Amino acid sequence: MGSRFQNSLQSNFDQTAKISKSVFISNFPNDCSSRDLWKVCSGYGTVVDVFIPNKRSKAGKCFAFVRFIKVLNFDRLIENLKTIWIGHFHLSANPARFKRPKAPIPQKEMSAPSD
């Protein structure tokens, strides 16, 4: 039952990845959480994922990836996101250049019979 459930989760992830568009967001406050970005960006489209990595950009700034579905005009979405202000910070939005690699499904290792 466990592997069947994992396969269905993986296929749901694959289906979402096919219909979603990812946006690279930068220039937001350091204390901004993924929930804050979700609330701000959801006014411009249907948000399904917000990811803020623990590492910083080369300039020492925080950055995030926001994934949208049901996007009719991606360029217009990017331009609309560039109009958002969080406090004194003016968001920067660009299309994500690289896709996240597909996570491997962990398989149970078969132990060899011992002699």
Buried (B, 14 or more C-beta within 10 A) or exposed (E): EEEEEEEEEBEEEEEEBEEBBBBBBBBBEEEBEEEBBBEBBEEBBEBBBBBBEEEEEEEEEBBBBBBBEEBEEEEEBBEBBEEBEBEEBEBBBEEBEEEEEEEEEEEEEEEEEEE
